[in-house]
Amino acid sequence: MTPAGPLAGLRVIDVGTRISAPFCAGLLGEQGAEVIKVEDPRGGDFMRTIGPFEDGYSLFWAVEGRGRKGVTCNLRDVEGQELFRRLVATADVVCENFRPGTMEAWHVGPDDCDPSLVWARISVFGQDGPWSRRPGLDRLGIGYGGLLHLTGYPDRPPVRPGVTVSDYLTGVFAAEAVMAALWERDTKGTGRGRVVDAPLYGSILRILEWTVAAHDRLGVVREREGNRLKNSAPLDNYPTADGKYVCVVAGSDANFARLCQAMDRDDLVTDPKWDTLAKRAANADEINGIVADWTSSLTAAEVETRCVEFDVPVGTAYSAADIAADEHMAARRDLVTVEDPVIGPVRQQAPFPRYTGEAPQAPTGAPTLGQHNDEVWCGLVGLSPDELAGHRARRVV
C-alpha cells in the first residue's frame, strides 16, 4: 500500500542500484509517491548481496529497498526495453544511476521515452565532461568533492565518514530538484519534464562551506582539524568514565561561563588566561584538557545532566544501542517497525522529515525479487497472463 502524503498519485520508477538513485526514489515514496523498482531478473539490485545478513537475507537491503513495489525486467533485451518504455509511459519520474551512456545504449534514455518524464540521473562525475564515463562509487564522490581531504586528524591519513555520505546526500539533492521540475511541468503547464544531472561529487562540493572561497581570495588550503576548530575552544569530543564520548561546544564567552559553572570551576571565567575566545583558542590543548579531566570523572549521562542544567550545548556520540533506548527518539517516534516479507518485523529509521501533527508511517517492506510482476506488468502495463508467462520463459522478466 502506498502511504498517503502530498505526493500521492505520483508514480516513480526506480531503475537504480545500490544507494543513490534508489534513495532518491525512496524519499519521494516517503512523501506519498508510488515507487516501482525495476531489477535485473538475474539477481536484482546489488544491495541484496551486501551484509549484514540474517539467515542469508541482507538487512541493508531491508532498509534501502523498503517502500516500493518490485518488478524484474532485462534491459539488455529488446523485449525488456520495450516493456520498460511502456512502464515509464505511465509514470512521472525515473531515478537511475548507471554509468552515463548506459541507458542510451539500451534505448531507454530520456530521448527514447515520454518527454513529460522527470529524470533523476545520478553518476559519479556527471552526464558530461571528460571524466563522465569513469567508473566509481561513493568514496570517489567524497574524495573528488573535497570532503575526504578534510576528514580526520592533521597528522594522520584522511578518514572516510562512517556512512556513504555522497550517495545519500546526492539522493537528497536530486529529490529536491525532481520536485522543482515537477512543479514547473505541472504548475506552469509546460507539460515537459527535465533531466536532473546529479554527480556524487557535486553534492559534496556544495557543502564545503568557505573552503573554495578562502582558497580563491586568501590562498588558504583548508586542512584536517580532527574534532576541534582552530578558532574555538573548548570544543571537542571528550571521554567519559563509562567509555563513551560527549561533544561539548563552549567556544563563546557565554557558553564558556556556563560550562565553568557546570564543572564547578568559576575561577576559570575570571582567569586572564581564559577570558577571551582568542586566548582559549591559542591555548586549546590546555583548556580542552581541563574539560576532558572533568568529563572523564563522570558518566556520559552525568555530563549531559550537568551541562543541560547550566544550558551548555552537549550531546553524546550515540551508538545504535543508544538510539534504540533513547527516550526523546521514542517520544518523537523516530523509529518504526517495518514488516519485511522475508524476515518479518524490523525496527528501522522512520521516514524523515515529517509534517507537524502527523506521526511517521512505516513504509512497506523491501520487495522480494519480482514480487509485483503480475500486478505491474499485467495490471498496470496491460500484458495478458500468457504474454507475461512468455516473457518469463524467455527470461525477459
N, C-alpha and C positions, 0 to 999 in steps of 0.2 A: 504494500500500500504506500502510495506517495504521500509524504506528510503535507499538511496544509501549510500555507505560507504565502508571502507576497508573489512568489514566482509560480504558484500553482497554475497549471495549464501550459507551462513552458516545457519543451522537450529537448534534452541534451543527449548527444551521442558521445560517449567516451570511448575513443578508439586508441587511447594511450596505453602505456605500460609503465611499470614501476610506480613513480610517485607524482611527478609534477602535473601532468595533464589530468590523470585521474583525480588528483586532489582538487584541481580547479573545478572539474565536473562535480565532485562531491560537495564542494562549498555551495554550488548552485542548487544541488539537490537538498541541502540542509535548509535552504530558503524556500523549498516547496516544489522545485522543478522535478519532472520525471527524468531520471537518468537511465540510459540503456548502455551497458558496457558491451563492446564488441571485442571478442577474443579469438585468437587463432585456435581452431579446433584441435590442433596437435599438441596442446598442453596449456594454452592460456597465458595469462599475464605472468611474467617472471616473478612477480611478488608472491605468487603461490608457492614458490620454491625457497623463499627466504625465511629463516627462523627468527625467533624461537618457535619450536613446534610442540604441539600437544598431540600425542599419538599420530605423528606424521602430518598434522594439519598446521599450517602457518598462522600464528597469531598476528603477525604483521599484516597478512592478507585479511584477516578477520576485521582489522581496524580500517585499513585503507580501501578495502573492497566493499564496505558497507554502503547502504543507502541507494542501491541501484539494482536494476534487473540485469541479467547476464545472458548474452547470446553468443553463438560462435559463427564465424564467417572467415573463410580463407581468402584474404585479399590478394593473394598471389595467383588466384584462379580467376579466369574471365567471368565465370558464372558468379563467383563470390563478389567480384567488383560490381556487377550489375545489381546484385542483391543489396550491396551497401549503398549504391546510389538511390535505389528505391527507398531504403530505410531513411537516409538523411533527408529525402524529399518530404518526409513527414515531420521533420524536426526544425528547431530554431538555431541550435548551437552544435558545433563539433569541436571536441577537445582532442588534440593529438600531440605527440612529442617524438615522432620519428625523426631520423636524420633528414634535413632539408632535401627535397627532391624525391623522397621515397613515395609519398602519396601520389605525386605526379607520375612517377614511373608505373604505378598501379592504376593510373587513370581514374583516381578518386580524389584528386586535389580540388581546391576551390574552383578552378576554371572548368572542372568536369561535373560540378554539382550545382544545385539550385543557387542562383545568385542572392537569394534572400538570407542565406545562412550566415551566421556569425561564426568565425573560426578562431579558436584559441590555439595558436601554433607555438609550442614551446620546444626549444632546442638549446644546445649549449652555447653556441656563438651567434645565433640569429639566422634568418632566412636568406640573407645576402652577406656580402663581404668576403674577403679572401679566405677566411677560416670557417665559413659556414658549413662546409661538408666534413669538418673534422669530427671524429667520434669523441665521446666524453660523457661524464656523469657529474653528479653534484660536486665532487671535490674540485673539478676544473672550474665550476662556477664560482666557488668561494675563493679559489686561487686567482683566477684571471680578473675577478671583480674587485680584488683588493682586500678582502676580509682575512684571508688566511695569514697574510703578512702581519696583520695587526693582532692576531690571537695568540696569547701565551706570554711568556716572560722574556725580557730583553736578552738574557744570557742563554736562552735555550731555543731549539728549533720551533718553528710555527706549529700550532696545535689546532686540529680541526675542531669546530664546535661539536657538541655531543649528539646532535641530530642533523639530518640532511637539510640544512638551512636553505640553500639556494633552490632546491626542489620545492619545498613548501612555500617559501616566500614568493617565488615566481608564480606558483599556482594562485596565490592570493592576488598579486598584481594583475594577472591575466583575467581572473574572475571579475575584478573591478572594471577592467577595460571592456570585457564582454558586456557587462551591464550598461556601460555608456553607449556601446554600439547598438544594443537592443533598443535603448531609449531613442537614439537617433532614428533607427529604422522605423519604429512603431509610432513615436510621438510626432516626429517631424514628417512622417509619411513618405519617406524615401523609398521604402519597400526593398531596399538593398542592404545586405549585410556588410561587414568589414572583416578583414583578416588581422587579427592581433598577433604581432610578431614579438614574442617574449623570450629572449635568451636568458639562460640561467645566470650568466654573469651580470646581466643588466639590473636585476633586482638587487643584487649585492652592491653594485656601483651606486645605485640610487640612495642607499642608506649609509654612505660613508661619511656623513656629517661634513665637517670642514676640511677633510683630507685633501681633496683636489684643489679647493680654493686657496688653502695655505701654501700648497706647492706652487701654484700659479703666481701668487702675489708676494710670498715671503721666501720661496725656495725651500720650504720645510718639507722633509720627507718623514711622514708620521711613522713611528716605530711602535713595537710592542711595549706595553706598560704593565702587564700582568693584571692583578686585581686592584691596583692603585691608579691614581691620576697624579701627574707631576705637579699640578697646581692646586691640589686639595688634600687635606689631612685634618683629622684622622678619617681614613676611609680604607676599608679592606674587608676580606672575609676572614673573620677571627675564629680561632679554635675554641671549643668549649670542653668542659670536663667530661661530657658524655660522648666525645668523639665526633661531634658534628661541627658545622661551621655556620657562623652568623654574619651577615653583612650589616655593618653599621655605617651609616652615612652621616657624618657630623663635621663637614668642612666649614660651613658657615659659622659665624660667631655665635649666633643664637643657638644653633644645634650643638655646637661645642659646649656651650654653657650648660645646656640641658643634660648632655652626656656626662659632664663632670658631676652634676647633681646625682645622676643615676649611679655613678661609681663612688659616690661619697668623697669626691676629690674636688671640692670647691676651691682649693688652693691653686689648682691649675689655671683657673679662669683669670686670676689676678697676677699670675706669674708673668713678668715681662717677656719671658722666653716663648710664651704661647698666646699672647694677647692679640695677635692678628693672624689672619689666614696665611699671609705670606710667610710669616715666621714658622707657623706649624708645617707648611709645605716644605720649607727649607730644612726642617728637622723631622721629616716624615718618619724615618726609621725609629727614632726615639719615641715620638708620641704614639705611633702605631704599636710599638712595643708595650707601652704603658696600658693601652686599651687591651691588647692581647693577654697581658698578665691578668687583667681583671676578668675577661671572658673565660679564661682557662680555669678559673676558680669556681665557675658556675656551670650549670647545665644550659643547653640552648634555650629551654623554656624559661629558666630563671633570668637569663639575659634579656629575653624578649619582654618578660613581665616588668623588669626594671626600666627598660627603655620606653616601653609603652606608657608606663606610669608618668614619665617625665617628657613624653611627646617627642622622643628621638626616633627617626626613621630606622627601622630594624627589620630583618627578615632572615629566617633560617633557610639554608640551602636544602630544599626538600628532596628526599628520595621518593620512590614510588610508594613505599610503605607509609611515609609521612602524608603523602597526598591522600591515600586511601583512608587514613584515620583522622583527617583534618575536619574540625567542626565547622569552620567557615565554608569550606567547599561543600560539605554535606548540606548546610543550610541553603546554599545557593543552587544545589543540585547540579554541580559541575561534572558529576559522573553519572552515567546512565547504564542500564543493563540492556544489551543488545542480544536478541535471540538469534543466534547463529544456526544455520541449517545443518551444520556438521557437528558442532560440539555443544550446542545449547547456549544457555545464558552466559554472556561475557561482559564483565564490567569494563567500560571504556570511557574516554573523554566525551562529554556532551557536545552537541553542536554549539558552535560559537561564531559570532556573538548572538545575543538574544534580544527580544523586544521587551520593554518594561511591562510587567504584569503577566507575562507569558512564561510558563515553565518549559524547559527544553524537552523536546520529544525525542525518544530513542529512535535512531534510524533502523531500517530493516537490516537484517544480517547480510554479510557478503554472499553473493550467489555462488552456488556450485557451477562448474563449467557447463555452460549451455542450459542452465536451469529454466530459462524462459524462452527457449527456442520456439516452442509451439505457440505460446502467447503472442510473441512479437512477429515471427515470420508468417504465421497464418492469420492471427487476429488483427495485426496492425498493417503488415505489408501486403497481405492478401494472397499468400500462397495456399494452394489446396494441400490437404494432408498427403496426397500422393506426390505432389511436387516436392514437399519438404522431405518425404521419405527418399525420393530420388537424389536430392541434394546430400542427404546424409550418406547414402550408399556411395556417392562419388566423392565423399569427404570434402564437400564444399562448406558444409556446416558440421 
